[in-house]
Amino acid sequence: MADPVTAAIRNAAKAVVLHDGRVLLQRAHWEGQDCYFLPGGGQEPGEALDATVRREVHEETGQDVTPERLLWLREYIGANHDGAPEDHRVEAIFLCRPEGTLDPLGGHAEDDVQTGLEWVELEKVTGLNLLPQGLRPLIADLAHAELPTRYIGDLA
């Protein structure tokens, strides 16, 4: 009998950085596909989630941001999506505004899969291979109105 797998839930903070009707996205090559992700990443012990999103966005994009509010709380439970049973993530997704002028894009600690950065018009987000796909309509809807904070559940 195999030893049971001990799972740890990983907390992360992601950013929807908006400026002039555009959102800042990471271009990436992941699992054999070209795609986009929101900037952000894992929370460190003792770090508040708003500090996590500030740090991660700066590391990955070079842009300083101010988290304005929590937009969505997302989970990913790998066992529910043909993923590893021990893969369980909880992501706080913040609405963020760039601080000051827009800096030239390029962080000092980009993700391994990151191939670039791009400001994308909100109306074009639904046509992108943005992962997780369930975020596409939510982000695109921000072009019309800011949506209330909500739990969006186990979203792949």
DSSP file with accessible surface (Angstrom, degrees, kcal/mol):
  #  RESIDUE AA STRUCTURE BP1 BP2  ACC     N-H-->O    O-->H-N    N-H-->O    O-->H-N    TCO  KAPPA ALPHA  PHI   PSI    X-CA   Y-CA   Z-CA
    1    1 A M              0   0  236      0, 0.0     2,-0.1     0, 0.0     0, 0.0   0.000 360.0 360.0 360.0 133.1    0.0    0.0    0.0
    2    2 A A        -     0   0   88      1,-0.1     3,-0.1     3,-0.0     0, 0.0  -0.383 360.0-101.3 -72.9 149.8    1.4    3.4   -1.0
    3    3 A D        -     0   0  147      1,-0.1    -1,-0.1    -2,-0.1     2,-0.0  -0.444  45.7-101.7 -66.7 142.7    2.0    6.0    1.6
    4    4 A P        -     0   0  115      0, 0.0     2,-0.4     0, 0.0    -1,-0.1  -0.348  35.5-115.1 -66.1 147.3   -0.7    8.7    1.8
    5    5 A V        -     0   0   96     -3,-0.1     2,-0.7     1,-0.0    -3,-0.0  -0.706  20.9-142.3 -84.7 129.4    0.1   12.0    0.1
    6    6 A T        -     0   0  135     -2,-0.4     2,-0.3     2,-0.0    80,-0.1  -0.858  19.8-157.7 -93.9 119.0    0.3   14.9    2.5
    7    7 A A        -     0   0   59     -2,-0.7     2,-0.4    78,-0.1    80,-0.1  -0.724   8.3-162.8 -98.0 145.3   -1.2   18.0    0.8
    8    8 A A  E     -a   87   0A  80     78,-0.6    80,-0.5    -2,-0.3     2,-0.5  -0.990  21.0-127.7-122.9 135.3   -0.4   21.5    1.7
    9    9 A I  E     -a   88   0A  98     -2,-0.4     2,-0.5    78,-0.1    80,-0.2  -0.713  22.5-147.4 -83.9 129.0   -2.7   24.3    0.6
   10   10 A R  E     -a   89   0A 126     78,-2.4    80,-2.5    -2,-0.5     2,-0.3  -0.876   6.3-151.4-101.3 124.6   -0.7   27.1   -1.1
   11   11 A N  E     +a   90   0A  72     -2,-0.5    32,-2.4    78,-0.2     2,-0.3  -0.727  21.4 171.1 -91.6 144.8   -1.9   30.7   -0.8
   12   12 A A  E     -aB  91  42A   1     78,-2.2    80,-2.5    -2,-0.3     2,-0.4  -0.953  25.4-140.7-146.4 163.1   -1.2   33.2   -3.5
   13   13 A A  E     -aB  92  41A   0     28,-2.4    28,-1.9    -2,-0.3     2,-0.3  -0.999  18.4-171.6-129.0 131.6   -2.2   36.7   -4.5
   14   14 A K  E     -aB  93  40A  30     78,-2.7    80,-2.9    -2,-0.4     2,-0.4  -0.852  12.9-135.8-119.3 159.1   -2.8   37.7   -8.1
   15   15 A A  E     -a   94   0A   0     24,-2.6     2,-0.8    -2,-0.3    80,-0.2  -0.950  14.4-162.5-123.8 133.8   -3.3   41.2   -9.6
   16   16 A V  E     -a   95   0A   0     78,-3.0    80,-2.8    -2,-0.4     2,-0.7  -0.926  27.2-167.0-102.3  95.0   -5.8   42.7  -12.1
   17   17 A V  E     -a   96   0A   0     -2,-0.8     7,-1.9     7,-0.5     2,-0.4  -0.817   6.0-167.6 -90.5 114.8   -3.7   45.8  -12.8
   18   18 A L  E     +E   23   0B  12     78,-2.2     2,-0.3    -2,-0.7     5,-0.2  -0.851  18.1 159.6-109.2 141.1   -5.9   48.3  -14.7
   19   19 A H  E >  S-E   22   0B  59      3,-2.1     3,-1.4    -2,-0.4    -2,-0.0  -0.870  71.9 -17.4-157.7 122.4   -4.9   51.4  -16.6
   20   20 A D  T 3  S-     0   0  131     -2,-0.3     3,-0.1     1,-0.3    -2,-0.0   0.874 127.6 -48.0  51.2  45.9   -6.8   53.3  -19.3
   21   21 A G  T 3  S+     0   0   42      1,-0.2   101,-2.5   100,-0.1     2,-0.3   0.655 118.4 107.4  74.4  15.1   -9.1   50.3  -20.1
   22   22 A R  E <   -EF  19 121B  73     -3,-1.4    -3,-2.1    99,-0.3     2,-0.4  -0.898  56.6-145.2-124.9 156.3   -6.3   47.8  -20.3
   23   23 A V  E     -EF  18 120B   0     97,-2.9    97,-2.9    -2,-0.3     2,-0.5  -0.933  20.6-122.6-120.0 141.7   -5.1   45.0  -18.0
   24   24 A L  E     + F   0 119B   0     -7,-1.9    -7,-0.5    -2,-0.4     2,-0.3  -0.743  38.1 177.8 -86.6 122.0   -1.5   44.0  -17.5
   25   25 A L  E     - F   0 118B   0     93,-2.9    93,-2.4    -2,-0.5     2,-0.5  -0.933  28.5-126.4-125.7 151.4   -0.9   40.3  -18.4
   26   26 A Q  E     -GF  37 117B   1     11,-3.0    11,-2.0    -2,-0.3     2,-0.4  -0.805  20.7-143.1 -89.5 129.9    2.1   38.0  -18.4
   27   27 A R  E     +GF  36 116B  84     89,-2.6    88,-2.9    -2,-0.5    89,-1.3  -0.759  33.0 171.8 -84.9 144.7    2.7   36.2  -21.7
   28   28 A A  E     -GF  35 114B   1      7,-2.7     7,-2.7    -2,-0.4     2,-0.5  -0.971  40.3-136.9-150.1 161.0    3.9   32.6  -21.1
   29   29 A H  E     +G   34   0B  90     84,-2.3     2,-0.4    -2,-0.3     5,-0.2  -0.972  41.2 164.0-120.8 110.3    4.7   29.3  -22.6
   30   30 A W  E >   -G   33   0B  93      3,-2.5     3,-1.6    -2,-0.5    -2,-0.1  -0.996  59.4 -10.8-137.6 129.4    3.2   26.7  -20.2
   31   31 A E  T 3  S-     0   0  150     -2,-0.4    -1,-0.1     1,-0.3     3,-0.1   0.880 129.4 -50.0  50.1  44.4    2.5   23.0  -20.8
   32   32 A G  T 3  S+     0   0   67      1,-0.2     2,-0.4    -3,-0.1    -1,-0.3   0.571 118.9  97.3  79.3  10.1    3.1   23.3  -24.6
   33   33 A Q  E <  S-G   30   0B  63     -3,-1.6    -3,-2.5    96,-0.0     2,-0.4  -0.963  71.4-124.1-132.9 148.1    0.9   26.3  -25.2
   34   34 A D  E     +G   29   0B 118     -2,-0.4     2,-0.3    -5,-0.2    -5,-0.2  -0.767  52.2 145.4 -83.9 132.3    1.2   30.0  -25.5
   35   35 A C  E     -G   28   0B   4     -7,-2.7    -7,-2.7    -2,-0.4     2,-0.3  -0.871  41.8-111.8-154.1-177.8   -1.0   31.6  -22.9
   36   36 A Y  E     -Gh  27 130B  38     93,-2.1    95,-2.7    -2,-0.3     2,-0.3  -0.949  23.0-173.9-127.7 150.9   -1.5   34.6  -20.5
   37   37 A F  E     -G   26   0B  33    -11,-2.0   -11,-3.0    -2,-0.3     3,-0.0  -0.958  31.5-107.6-135.6 157.1   -1.6   34.8  -16.8
   38   38 A L        -     0   0    4     93,-0.4   -13,-0.1    -2,-0.3   -22,-0.1  -0.605  47.4-105.6 -74.4 143.2   -2.3   37.5  -14.2
   39   39 A P  S    S+     0   0    0      0, 0.0   -24,-2.6     0, 0.0     2,-0.3  -0.427  74.7  84.3 -68.0 148.9    0.8   38.6  -12.5
   40   40 A G  E     -B   14   0A   1     16,-0.3     2,-0.3   -26,-0.2   -26,-0.2  -0.850  42.5-174.7 146.1-179.1    1.2   37.4   -8.9
   41   41 A G  E     -B   13   0A   9    -28,-1.9   -28,-2.4    -2,-0.3    15,-0.1  -0.966  35.9 -13.4 179.2-163.0    2.4   34.4   -6.9
   42   42 A G  E     -B   12   0A   8     -2,-0.3     2,-0.3   -30,-0.2   -30,-0.3  -0.224  52.8-122.3 -71.1 143.1    2.9   32.6   -3.6
   43   43 A Q        -     0   0   59    -32,-2.4   -32,-0.2     1,-0.0    -1,-0.1  -0.586  22.8-137.4 -80.0 138.5    2.5   34.1   -0.2
   44   44 A E    >   -     0   0  103     -2,-0.3     3,-2.2     4,-0.1     8,-0.1  -0.687  36.2 -86.8 -92.2 150.8    5.5   34.0    2.1
   45   45 A P  T 3  S+     0   0  127      0, 0.0    -1,-0.1     0, 0.0     3,-0.1  -0.306 116.6  16.3 -56.4 135.2    5.0   33.1    5.8
   46   46 A G  T 3  S+     0   0   93      1,-0.2     2,-0.5    -3,-0.0    -3,-0.0   0.460  99.3 121.8  81.6   1.8    4.2   36.2    7.8
   47   47 A E    <   -     0   0   37     -3,-2.2    -1,-0.2     4,-0.0     2,-0.1  -0.841  61.0-129.6-102.7 130.7    3.3   38.2    4.7
   48   48 A A     >  -     0   0   55     -2,-0.5     4,-2.2     1,-0.1     3,-0.3  -0.436  24.8-117.0 -70.8 150.9   -0.1   39.8    4.3
   49   49 A L  H  > S+     0   0   58      1,-0.2     4,-2.3     2,-0.2     5,-0.2   0.859 114.7  54.7 -61.8 -35.8   -1.8   39.1    1.0
   50   50 A D  H  > S+     0   0   66      1,-0.2     4,-1.8     2,-0.2    -1,-0.2   0.894 109.6  48.0 -67.0 -33.1   -1.8   42.8   -0.1
   51   51 A A  H  > S+     0   0   35     -3,-0.3     4,-2.6     2,-0.2     5,-0.2   0.881 108.8  55.5 -70.1 -35.9    2.0   42.8    0.5
   52   52 A T  H  X S+     0   0    0     -4,-2.2     4,-2.9     2,-0.2     5,-0.3   0.940 107.8  47.2 -60.5 -47.7    2.3   39.6   -1.5
   53   53 A V  H  X S+     0   0    0     -4,-2.3     4,-2.4     1,-0.2     5,-0.3   0.919 112.5  49.8 -66.0 -39.2    0.5   41.1   -4.6
   54   54 A R  H  X S+     0   0   95     -4,-1.8     4,-2.1    -5,-0.2    -1,-0.2   0.951 115.3  43.5 -59.6 -50.0    2.7   44.2   -4.4
   55   55 A R  H  X S+     0   0   56     -4,-2.6     4,-2.8     1,-0.2    -2,-0.2   0.940 115.4  47.1 -62.4 -49.6    5.9   42.2   -4.2
   56   56 A E  H  X S+     0   0   18     -4,-2.9     4,-2.5    -5,-0.2   -16,-0.3   0.907 111.8  49.5 -63.7 -42.8    5.0   39.6   -6.8
   57   57 A V  H  X>S+     0   0    0     -4,-2.4     4,-2.5    -5,-0.3     6,-0.6   0.934 113.5  47.2 -63.4 -42.4    3.8   42.2   -9.4
   58   58 A H  H  X5S+     0   0   64     -4,-2.1     4,-1.9    -5,-0.3    50,-0.4   0.935 113.1  48.4 -64.2 -44.5    7.0   44.2   -8.9
   59   59 A E  H  <5S+     0   0   45     -4,-2.8    50,-2.7     1,-0.2    -1,-0.2   0.903 120.7  35.7 -60.6 -42.1    9.2   41.1   -9.2
   60   60 A E  H  <5S+     0   0    0     -4,-2.5    47,-1.0    -5,-0.2    -1,-0.2   0.748 135.7  17.0 -86.8 -26.3    7.5   39.9  -12.4
   61   61 A T  H  <5S-     0   0    0     -4,-2.5    45,-2.9    45,-0.3    -3,-0.2   0.578  87.2-125.0-122.6 -18.7    6.7   43.2  -14.2
   62   62 A G  S  <<S+     0   0   14     -4,-1.9     2,-0.4    -5,-0.6    -4,-0.2   0.410  71.4 125.7  82.3  -2.6    8.8   45.9  -12.6
   63   63 A Q        -     0   0    0     -6,-0.6     2,-0.4    40,-0.1    -1,-0.3  -0.752  56.3-140.3 -95.4 132.3    5.6   47.9  -12.0
   64   64 A D        -     0   0   67     -2,-0.4    35,-2.7    35,-0.3     2,-0.3  -0.748  29.4-174.5 -84.8 137.8    4.7   49.2   -8.5
   65   65 A V  E     -C   98   0A   2     -2,-0.4    -7,-0.1    33,-0.3    -8,-0.0  -0.920  26.5-138.1-133.3 159.2    1.0   48.9   -7.8
   66   66 A T  E     -C   97   0A  57     31,-2.7    31,-2.1    -2,-0.3     2,-0.5  -0.981  23.4-136.2-113.6 116.4   -1.5   49.8   -5.1
   67   67 A P  E     -C   96   0A  19      0, 0.0    29,-0.3     0, 0.0     3,-0.1  -0.632  22.8-177.1 -70.3 123.6   -4.0   47.0   -4.3
   68   68 A E  E     -     0   0A  99     27,-3.3     2,-0.3    -2,-0.5    28,-0.2   0.828  56.8 -27.7 -92.4 -39.9   -7.4   48.8   -4.1
   69   69 A R  E     -C   95   0A  70     26,-1.2    26,-2.8     0, 0.0     2,-0.4  -0.971  66.2 -87.7-168.0 162.2   -9.7   45.9   -3.1
   70   70 A L  E     +C   94   0A  58     -2,-0.3    24,-0.2    24,-0.2     3,-0.1  -0.640  36.1 178.5 -76.9 126.4  -10.2   42.2   -3.3
   71   71 A L  E     -     0   0A   0     22,-2.9    79,-1.7    -2,-0.4     2,-0.3   0.879  60.6  -4.0 -89.6 -57.4  -12.1   41.2   -6.4
   72   72 A W  E     -Cd  93 150A   0     21,-1.7    21,-3.0    77,-0.2     2,-0.5  -0.974  48.7-143.4-141.7 152.9  -12.3   37.5   -6.2
   73   73 A L  E     -Cd  92 151A  63     77,-1.6    79,-2.5    -2,-0.3    80,-0.7  -0.986  31.0-174.6-116.1 120.6  -11.2   34.5   -4.1
   74   74 A R  E     -Cd  91 153A  11     17,-2.9    17,-3.5    -2,-0.5     2,-0.3  -0.913  11.5-163.1-120.0 144.2  -10.4   31.5   -6.3
   75   75 A E  E     -Cd  90 154A  38     78,-2.6    80,-2.5    -2,-0.4     2,-0.4  -0.887   4.7-162.0-117.4 155.3   -9.5   27.9   -5.5
   76   76 A Y  E     -C   89   0A  30     13,-2.3    13,-2.6    -2,-0.3     2,-0.7  -0.961   5.3-173.1-133.4 117.6   -7.9   25.3   -7.6
   77   77 A I  E >   -C   88   0A  45     -2,-0.4     3,-1.9    11,-0.2     4,-0.3  -0.934  12.1-156.2-112.9 104.7   -8.3   21.7   -6.4
   78   78 A G  G > >S+     0   0    0      9,-3.7     5,-3.2    -2,-0.7     3,-2.1   0.833  88.0  61.8 -52.4 -40.3   -6.2   19.5   -8.7
   79   79 A A  G > 5S+     0   0   61      6,-0.3     3,-0.5     5,-0.3    -1,-0.3   0.774 101.5  54.6 -62.1 -22.9   -8.1   16.3   -8.0
   80   80 A N  G < 5S+     0   0   99     -3,-1.9    -1,-0.3     1,-0.2    -2,-0.2   0.514 113.7  40.7 -86.3  -4.3  -11.2   18.0   -9.5
   81   81 A H  G < 5S-     0   0   61     -3,-2.1    -1,-0.2    -4,-0.3    -2,-0.2  -0.127 121.8 -90.2-137.3  36.7   -9.4   18.9  -12.8
   82   82 A D  T < 5S+     0   0  172     -3,-0.5    -3,-0.2     1,-0.2     2,-0.1   0.761  91.6 125.9  58.5  25.5   -7.3   15.8  -13.7
   83   83 A G  S   <S-     0   0   28     -5,-3.2    -1,-0.2    -6,-0.2    -2,-0.0  -0.385  73.8 -61.9-100.1-176.7   -4.5   17.4  -11.7
   84   84 A A    >   -     0   0   41      1,-0.1     3,-1.9    -2,-0.1    -5,-0.3  -0.468  43.9-131.1 -67.0 134.1   -2.3   16.1   -8.8
   85   85 A P  T 3  S+     0   0   98      0, 0.0    -6,-0.3     0, 0.0    -1,-0.1   0.806 107.7  53.8 -58.4 -28.4   -4.5   15.3   -5.8
   86   86 A E  T 3  S+     0   0   82     -8,-0.1     2,-1.0    -9,-0.1   -78,-0.6   0.531  83.0 103.2 -85.1  -3.2   -2.1   17.2   -3.5
   87   87 A D  E <   +a    8   0A  54     -3,-1.9    -9,-3.7   -80,-0.1     2,-0.4  -0.685  41.3 151.5 -85.0 104.0   -2.4   20.4   -5.7
   88   88 A H  E     +aC   9  77A  40     -2,-1.0   -78,-2.4   -80,-0.5     2,-0.4  -0.969  15.8 177.3-137.0 118.4   -4.7   22.8   -3.8
   89   89 A R  E     -aC  10  76A  56    -13,-2.6   -13,-2.3    -2,-0.4     2,-0.4  -0.947  17.8-160.9-123.7 146.1   -4.3   26.5   -4.2
   90   90 A V  E     -aC  11  75A  29    -80,-2.5   -78,-2.2    -2,-0.4     2,-0.5  -0.997  16.6-168.2-123.7 122.6   -6.2   29.5   -2.8
   91   91 A E  E     -aC  12  74A   8    -17,-3.5   -17,-2.9    -2,-0.4     2,-0.6  -0.960  15.4-155.0-119.0 127.1   -5.7   32.8   -4.7
   92   92 A A  E     -aC  13  73A   4    -80,-2.5   -78,-2.7    -2,-0.5     2,-0.6  -0.882  17.7-156.0 -92.9 121.9   -6.8   36.2   -3.6
   93   93 A I  E     -aC  14  72A   0    -21,-3.0   -22,-2.9    -2,-0.6   -21,-1.7  -0.917  11.8-163.6-108.8 114.9   -7.2   38.3   -6.8
   94   94 A F  E     -aC  15  70A  24    -80,-2.9   -78,-3.0    -2,-0.6     2,-0.5  -0.762  22.3-127.4-101.6 143.5   -6.9   42.0   -6.2
   95   95 A L  E     -aC  16  69A   0    -26,-2.8   -27,-3.3    -2,-0.3   -26,-1.2  -0.765  41.7-175.1 -79.6 125.0   -7.9   45.0   -8.3
   96   96 A C  E     -aC  17  67A   0    -80,-2.8   -78,-2.2    -2,-0.5   -31,-0.0  -0.940  21.1-153.4-128.1 150.6   -4.7   47.1   -8.5
   97   97 A R  E     - C   0  66A  74    -31,-2.1   -31,-2.7    -2,-0.3   -78,-0.1  -0.949  31.0-109.2-117.9 141.2   -3.7   50.5   -9.9
   98   98 A P  E     - C   0  65A  21      0, 0.0     2,-0.4     0, 0.0   -33,-0.3  -0.398  32.6-123.9 -65.7 145.3   -0.2   51.3  -11.1
   99   99 A E        -     0   0   79    -35,-2.7   -35,-0.3     2,-0.1     0, 0.0  -0.782  66.0 -31.4 -89.9 134.9    1.6   53.8   -8.9
  100  100 A G  S    S-     0   0   78     -2,-0.4     2,-0.1     2,-0.1     3,-0.0  -0.216 117.3  -4.8  61.6-145.5    2.9   56.9  -10.6
  101  101 A T  S    S-     0   0  114      1,-0.1     2,-0.5     0, 0.0    -2,-0.1  -0.432  86.0 -94.1 -79.2 156.9    4.0   56.7  -14.2
  102  102 A L        -     0   0   58     -2,-0.1    -1,-0.1    -4,-0.1     3,-0.1  -0.602  43.4-142.4 -73.4 120.7    4.0   53.4  -16.0
  103  103 A D        -     0   0   57     -2,-0.5   -40,-0.1     1,-0.1     3,-0.1  -0.442  32.1 -85.8 -76.7 155.1    7.5   52.0  -15.7
  104  104 A P        -     0   0  119      0, 0.0     2,-0.2     0, 0.0    -1,-0.1  -0.412  58.5-107.2 -57.0 135.7    9.0   50.1  -18.7
  105  105 A L  S    S+     0   0   62     -3,-0.1   -43,-0.2    12,-0.1    12,-0.1  -0.487  73.2  98.9 -75.2 139.0    7.9   46.6  -18.3
  106  106 A G        -     0   0   37    -45,-2.9   -45,-0.3    -2,-0.2     2,-0.1  -0.113  49.4-145.7 147.5 112.6   10.3   43.9  -17.1
  107  107 A G        -     0   0   18    -47,-1.0     3,-0.4    -2,-0.1   -47,-0.2  -0.426  17.8-129.4 -92.8 170.7   10.8   42.5  -13.7
  108  108 A H  S    S+     0   0  138    -50,-0.4   -48,-0.2     1,-0.2   -49,-0.1   0.522 104.8  37.7 -95.5  -6.0   13.9   41.2  -11.9
  109  109 A A  S    S+     0   0   42    -50,-2.7    -1,-0.2   -51,-0.2     3,-0.1  -0.411  79.0 175.5-142.3  60.5   12.4   37.9  -10.9
  110  110 A E        -     0   0   90     -3,-0.4   -50,-0.1     1,-0.1   -49,-0.1  -0.308  38.6 -98.2 -67.3 151.3   10.2   36.7  -13.8
  111  111 A D    >   -     0   0   62      1,-0.1     3,-1.2   -51,-0.1    -1,-0.1  -0.343  32.2-114.6 -63.9 152.5    8.6   33.3  -13.7
  112  112 A D  T 3  S+     0   0  171      1,-0.3    -1,-0.1    -3,-0.1    -2,-0.1   0.810 116.7  46.4 -59.0 -33.0   10.4   30.5  -15.6
  113  113 A V  T 3  S+     0   0   49    -85,-0.1   -84,-2.3     2,-0.0    -1,-0.3   0.563  86.4 115.1 -88.3  -8.2    7.5   30.2  -18.1
  114  114 A Q  E <   +F   28   0B  15     -3,-1.2   -86,-0.3   -86,-0.2     3,-0.1  -0.420  32.9 172.0 -69.6 131.3    7.1   34.0  -18.6
  115  115 A T  E     -     0   0B  82    -88,-2.9     2,-0.3     1,-0.3   -87,-0.2   0.455  61.3 -38.5-115.1  -8.0    7.9   35.1  -22.2
  116  116 A G  E     -F   27   0B  13    -89,-1.3   -89,-2.6     2,-0.0    -1,-0.3  -0.980  53.3-101.7 170.8-175.7    6.8   38.8  -21.9
  117  117 A L  E     -F   26   0B  24     -2,-0.3     2,-0.3   -91,-0.3   -91,-0.2  -0.967  30.3-177.7-134.9 149.4    4.3   41.3  -20.6
  118  118 A E  E     -F   25   0B  62    -93,-2.4   -93,-2.9    -2,-0.3     2,-0.6  -0.986  28.2-135.9-153.8 136.7    1.5   43.1  -22.3
  119  119 A W  E     -F   24   0B  41     -2,-0.3     2,-0.4   -95,-0.2   -95,-0.2  -0.862  35.6-168.3 -86.8 120.4   -1.2   45.7  -21.7
  120  120 A V  E     -F   23   0B   8    -97,-2.9   -97,-2.9    -2,-0.6     5,-0.1  -0.936  25.1-112.7-117.8 134.2   -4.3   44.2  -23.2
  121  121 A E  E >>  -F   22   0B  92     -2,-0.4     3,-1.8   -99,-0.3     4,-0.5  -0.391  27.9-125.8 -61.8 137.0   -7.6   46.1  -23.8
  122  122 A L  G >4 S+     0   0    5   -101,-2.5     3,-1.3     1,-0.3     4,-0.4   0.858 108.2  59.8 -55.4 -37.9  -10.3   44.6  -21.5
  123  123 A E  G 34 S+     0   0  115   -102,-0.3    -1,-0.3     1,-0.3     3,-0.2   0.716 103.5  52.6 -65.8 -19.2  -12.6   43.9  -24.5
  124  124 A K  G X4 S+     0   0  119     -3,-1.8     3,-1.1     1,-0.2     4,-0.3   0.538  83.2  89.3 -93.1  -6.4  -10.0   41.6  -26.0
  125  125 A V  G X< S+     0   0    0     -3,-1.3     3,-1.8    -4,-0.5     5,-0.3   0.868  79.0  60.4 -62.6 -37.3   -9.5   39.4  -22.9
  126  126 A T  G 3  S+     0   0   77     -4,-0.4    -1,-0.3     1,-0.3    -2,-0.1   0.775 102.6  53.8 -65.4 -21.4  -12.2   36.9  -23.8
  127  127 A G  G <  S+     0   0   70     -3,-1.1    -1,-0.3    -4,-0.1     2,-0.2   0.458  95.1  90.2 -90.4   0.4  -10.4   36.1  -27.1
  128  128 A L  S <  S-     0   0   31     -3,-1.8     2,-1.7    -4,-0.3     8,-0.1  -0.572  86.5-115.6 -93.8 159.4   -7.1   35.3  -25.4
  129  129 A N        +     0   0   44     -2,-0.2   -93,-2.1   -95,-0.1     2,-0.5  -0.539  55.3 165.0 -87.0  66.1   -5.8   32.0  -24.0
  130  130 A L  B     -h   36   0B   0     -2,-1.7     6,-0.3    -5,-0.3   -93,-0.2  -0.777  34.3-110.1 -87.8 129.2   -5.9   33.5  -20.5
  131  131 A L  S    S+     0   0   22    -95,-2.7   -93,-0.4    -2,-0.5     2,-0.1  -0.907 101.1  36.7-113.4 137.8   -5.6   30.9  -17.8
  132  132 A P  S >  S-     0   0   16      0, 0.0     3,-2.0     0, 0.0     4,-0.4   0.533  82.5-152.3 -72.6 145.9   -7.6   30.0  -15.8
  133  133 A Q  T >  S+     0   0   96      1,-0.3     3,-1.5     2,-0.2    -3,-0.1   0.797  88.0  70.2 -60.6 -29.2  -10.2   30.4  -18.6
  134  134 A G  T 3> S+     0   0   25     22,-1.1     4,-0.5     1,-0.3    -1,-0.3   0.689  91.4  61.2 -64.1 -16.7  -13.0   31.1  -16.1
  135  135 A L  H <> S+     0   0    3     -3,-2.0     4,-2.7    -5,-0.2     5,-0.3   0.715  82.8  82.8 -80.8 -20.5  -11.4   34.5  -15.3
  136  136 A R  H <> S+     0   0   54     -3,-1.5     4,-2.5    -4,-0.4     5,-0.2   0.923  94.4  39.7 -55.3 -53.3  -11.7   35.8  -18.9
  137  137 A P  H  > S+     0   0   66      0, 0.0     4,-2.1     0, 0.0    -1,-0.2   0.881 114.8  54.4 -67.0 -32.3  -15.4   37.0  -18.7
  138  138 A L  H  X S+     0   0   15     -4,-0.5     4,-0.6     2,-0.2    -2,-0.2   0.930 112.3  42.9 -64.5 -43.8  -14.9   38.3  -15.2
  139  139 A I  H >< S+     0   0    0     -4,-2.7     3,-1.4     1,-0.2     4,-0.3   0.929 112.8  52.3 -68.5 -43.7  -11.9   40.5  -16.3
  140  140 A A  H >< S+     0   0   11     -4,-2.5     3,-1.9    -5,-0.3     4,-0.3   0.881 101.7  61.5 -60.4 -35.9  -13.6   41.6  -19.5
  141  141 A D  H >X S+     0   0   74     -4,-2.1     4,-1.6     1,-0.3     3,-1.6   0.720  85.7  75.9 -64.6 -19.7  -16.7   42.7  -17.5
  142  142 A L  T << S+     0   0   13     -3,-1.4    -1,-0.3    -4,-0.6    -2,-0.2   0.687  80.6  71.2 -66.2 -14.3  -14.5   45.2  -15.6
  143  143 A A  T <4 S+     0   0   37     -3,-1.9    -1,-0.3    -4,-0.3    -2,-0.2   0.786 108.2  34.0 -68.6 -24.3  -14.6   47.3  -18.8
  144  144 A H  T <4 S-     0   0  151     -3,-1.6     2,-0.3     1,-0.4    -2,-0.2   0.778 133.0 -20.3-102.0 -36.1  -18.3   48.1  -17.9
  145  145 A A     <  -     0   0   56     -4,-1.6     2,-0.5     0, 0.0    -1,-0.4  -0.949  66.0 -97.5-168.9 152.4  -18.4   48.2  -14.2
  146  146 A E        -     0   0   96     -2,-0.3    -4,-0.1    -3,-0.1    -3,-0.0  -0.682  45.0-137.5 -78.7 129.0  -16.5   47.0  -11.1
  147  147 A L        -     0   0   42     -2,-0.5     3,-0.1    -9,-0.1    -1,-0.0  -0.531  21.9 -97.1 -86.9 154.7  -18.1   43.8   -9.9
  148  148 A P        -     0   0   97      0, 0.0    -1,-0.1     0, 0.0     2,-0.1  -0.316  48.1 -92.4 -67.6 152.8  -18.7   43.0   -6.2
  149  149 A T        +     0   0   74    -79,-0.1     2,-0.3   -77,-0.1   -77,-0.2  -0.400  60.1 164.1 -60.9 138.4  -16.2   40.9   -4.4
  150  150 A R  E     -d   72   0A 122    -79,-1.7   -77,-1.6    -3,-0.1     2,-0.6  -0.995  45.3-108.4-158.0 158.0  -17.1   37.3   -4.5
  151  151 A Y  E     -d   73   0A 124     -2,-0.3   -77,-0.2   -79,-0.2   -79,-0.0  -0.765  27.7-172.9 -83.6 120.6  -15.9   33.7   -4.0
  152  152 A I  E     -     0   0A  29    -79,-2.5   -78,-0.2    -2,-0.6    -1,-0.1   0.448  28.4-148.9 -99.8  -0.9  -15.6   32.2   -7.5
  153  153 A G  E     -d   74   0A  11    -80,-0.7   -78,-2.6     1,-0.1     2,-1.1  -0.195  50.7  -7.5  79.3-161.2  -14.9   28.7   -6.2
  154  154 A D  E    S+d   75   0A  49    -80,-0.2     2,-0.5   -78,-0.1   -78,-0.2  -0.644  76.4 174.1 -79.9  97.9  -12.9   25.9   -7.7
  155  155 A L              0   0   37    -80,-2.5    -2,-0.1    -2,-1.1   -74,-0.1  -0.943 360.0 360.0-120.0 122.5  -12.0   27.3  -11.1
  156  156 A A              0   0   55     -2,-0.5   -22,-1.1   -76,-0.1   -80,-0.0  -0.591 360.0 360.0 -98.9 360.0   -9.7   25.7  -13.6
